[in-house]
Structure formats: C-alpha cells, structure tokens
Amino acid sequence: MSEILSVAQPNNNDNLWCAGYAYRDNENPSNRIAVVMKMDDDGDIKFVKQWGDSVGDSATLTSSITVDDVARAINFDEKRSEIVVLMEVHSERLRPDYSDYSACCSTQADLLIIRMKESGKVMSGYNINFYDADVSMLVGDNSMFIHENFYIFGGQSWGFNTRQQNVTYDVENPVYNSYVFKYDYSEESYNDNCFYQVKMSRGDLEDSRIYVEYDDDDTQAKTVDRYLFS
C-alpha cells in the first residue's frame, strides 16, 4: 500500500480500516490500484484487498496498465454494521455502463461505492457516473460520512450531469466547482435517485480480473516487500 488516504474504526472495535492506493510501478509511480486494508491494534494486517484492471503481483510491478483507481474515503455504517468505501475508478470492469459513454469519457473517472461486512465479506456496490458528460467525479480524501440512509460525500468537478440536471462548463477556461452529494442507498429509493448509477453484485466486485485479496498469512510474509506494503 503506497499511501493511506482515509481511516475508519467502528465503535468498540480493535480493528482499523484503511483506504488508499498502491502504485503499479513504485520505481515510476503513476497509475494506481485501489486498496483497502484491515489492521488490528497490534499492527498486524488481517487482509489487503485490491481493485483495478489486471490486479495481482505482476500488475503491481508494472506501469503498462494505464488506468488509475483510488480508494478515497472509508467509513462505518452503524445501521447496517458495514464498512463503506468510496473510490474514484477508471477501470472498465468497475464501470458497468462504460460502453455507453466510452467514446466521449474514457479518460474520466466514475465513483464506486463498495459495501463490506466487518469480516471483509463484500456485499454489493454502486457505480455512479455523469454518463456522457466529459467530466470526472473527483472525491476529496476522507470526505464521506453516513447519516441514516444516506452516504454523504464531497469533492470537485467542472460541471455535472444527472438525470435531472446538467451544468456545463467552459471548455477553454474550465473552473472547478465544489460539490456535496447525498446518496440514498436504500433499496426502496434506488430508482428515485437522480444519479446515473449501476448496481454491482458481490460476484462483479470479486471478479478475478479486477480483484485480489491477500490474507493475513500473505501480508505478514510480504511486509518487507515495499511493492506491496510500506
């Protein structure tokens, strides 16, 4: 793990959850893999999860994969007893509707929310995007909190596009706008959300082409390897 950007610790729990990224090539840092790590209060790593196109040992050591995925924020949902991670993603398999808007927006970032149990079991995810607007959704580090049925997060963009609103920007002189979005994750409200969104199942998120997990035996054996953890 190259950098930790956000940390969460559930109440009355000895474990710390960390979100961030790992460089695909530490000697020439550029493209990144999204990383979530669970660590106990003794400093022992329980597991490390990575998401991104072509993840795994070989991918973390090469910069030939030109996508950039980062876990920006993490928090604990007390109502559901779940860990919630918010990512900026470029990998195609983390963007289920990518083919609908790839012609105009291949270089832009979507958001991905992933829900997990405290055991690390992945439950589901939600991809949120601006569809065919050539605009990235950029999230601030450690910028998400949870209230009742809402995930609330902030960041910046230059304009935005939802099912109900479209704010354009000056292509020649783009100016960033700050935003705060409130996302209702409850099943009964899913179809009422104004965002362009796609549900992702556990199977989607644990596809071996975009996901790898190192358990405690793997991580303890590799903590001396700076390409995995530092």
N, C-alpha and C positions, 0 to 999 in steps of 0.2 A: 504494500500500500504506500503510494508516494506521498499523499497528503490527506489529512483528515479535515473535512470542511464543516462537519456538524456532528453533535454528540447528543445522545438521549439516554436517560436512566430511569426505568419505571420505578414507581414508589415501592419502598421496602424490598428492593431487589439488589443483589450483589453484582449484577452484570451491567456492563456499559456497552451501548450500541454506537458504532461509529460509521459515518458515511463519508465517502470521498472518491478517490480515483487512484489508479496505478498507470504509470506511463507504459506504453507498449515497447518503448526503447529508452532505457534510462540513460544511455550514452548520448542520445539525440532526442530529448523529450519534446514531444509534440502531441501526437494522438494518444487518447486515454481510454481506459476501461473503467466503467463504474464499479465501485467496490463497497460492500457492506461487511462490517466485521463485528463479531461479538466477543467481548473480553471480560473476564471476571475481575474481582477486586484484588486478586493476587498478581494480575498482569498476564495470566495465561489466556491465550487466544482459543476460544471454543470452536469457531469456524470463520472462514472467509468466503464470501460469495462475490462472484464477478459476473457482470453482464456486458455484452458487446459482441459484435460480429467477430467470429473466429477467436474466441477466448481460449485460454489454456496456457500451459507452459511455453509452447512455441510462440504463441501470439504475444505474450508479454515481453518477449525478447526481440521483436521485430517492429519496425515502423512501416512495413509495407501495407498494413491495413490503414486506410486513410479516413477512418471515422473516429468521432470524438464523443464519448459517453461519460457523464459525470454524475455521481450521486451528490446532490447539493444540500439536501436537508433531510433530517430524520427526526421522528417524534413518536410518542407513545399515546395510543388511543385507549384511554381508560375504560370507555364504554364497552369496547369490543375486546379489550385486553390484547391489542395488536400493535406491532411495530409498523410504522408507515414511513416509506422512503419516497422522496421526490427527486426525480432525475431529469437532466437535460440529455436527450438522446438523438443521435444521428443514424445509428444502425438501422438498416431497413427492416430487419425482423423484429425490432422493437417499435416499429411504426406500421401497424397493420394495414392502414389505408394508403401507404406510401405510393402505390401505383397510380392512385387518383390524382396526386399532385406532384409527382416526382419531376415532371417536365419543367416546372417553374420553381420548385422549392427544395431541390435535392441537397443544397448546402445549408439549409436552415434547420433549426433544432425544434423538436417537439418536447412536450413534457410527458413523463411516465410516472404514475403513482403505483407503488407496489405495497401490498398488504401482506404481513407475515405474522405468524404466531411467535411467542417468545422462544419457542423451541427452535425457530428458524424455518418452520414449515411455511412455504409460500402459499398464499390463499388465492389471490387474484390481482389484477392490475387494471389501470385505466390509462390509455393513451389520450392525451389532449393536444389538439393542434389547431393551427389557424387555416387549415385546409389549403386553398390555392392562393392565399396571400403570401407573397415572397417575404415573410417576416419570421424571425425566430422568437420563441418564447424563452427568455433568459430569466433564470431564477437567482435570487440572492442567496448567498451561503447562509445556512441555518435560519431560513426565513419562512418556515412553516409552523403553524400551530393548529390545534384541533379544538373545536368548540361544538358541543352537541353533535349534530350530524354533519358538521362542516369541516372540510380541510380548507384552511385559510393561508394563503401564501402570497408573497410579493416578489417583484423583480422589475425588469425593464424591457421595453420593446420600442420599435419605431412604428407606431400604429398597431392595430389589431383587427382581427376578423372573427366574429362569432356568427351563429345562426340568426342573430337578431341585430347585430351592429357591425359596422365596418368603418374604421377610422384609417384613412390613408395617410401617407407621409410624402415629403418632398424627396424624390429620388436623388436629386443633385445635392441637396443640403439636408440629409436626414437628421432629425433631432430625437434623442431618446425620450420616451415617456416612462415615468414610474407608474406601476400599477399594483393594486391589491385585488386578488380574485378570491371568491368564496365558492367552493365546490361542494355540492351536496352529494355525498356518496351513497345515500340510502337507496335501496332498490326501487321503492315506490316513486322516487323523484328522478330516477335516472333519465327517463325520456323527456323530462321537463327542463333539463339543463340546457343552457344556451350554447355551451361549448360544442365544437366538433369533437367527438370522442368515440373511442372504441374500447370495449371490454377485452381483457386478455385473461385467459384461464391459467391455472397452475401449469398445465401442460405447455401452453405457449411460452410461459416465462422460464420453464426449465428445459426448453429445447437445447440439446447439447451443442447446437451451432451458435448459441448466444449466451450460454450459461455454464458455469463451472463452480463447484463448491469444494473447498479444502476443509477437511475436518480437523479436530484438534491434533491428531497424530501427524497429519500432513504439515500443519502450520508450525508445530513445535520443532519438527525436523528441518524446517526451512527458514526459521527466523534469522539465521546467519546469512541467508541469501538476500541481498538487498534488492534483487529484482522482484521479490515477492512482497517483502515487508521491511519497513525501516521506521 
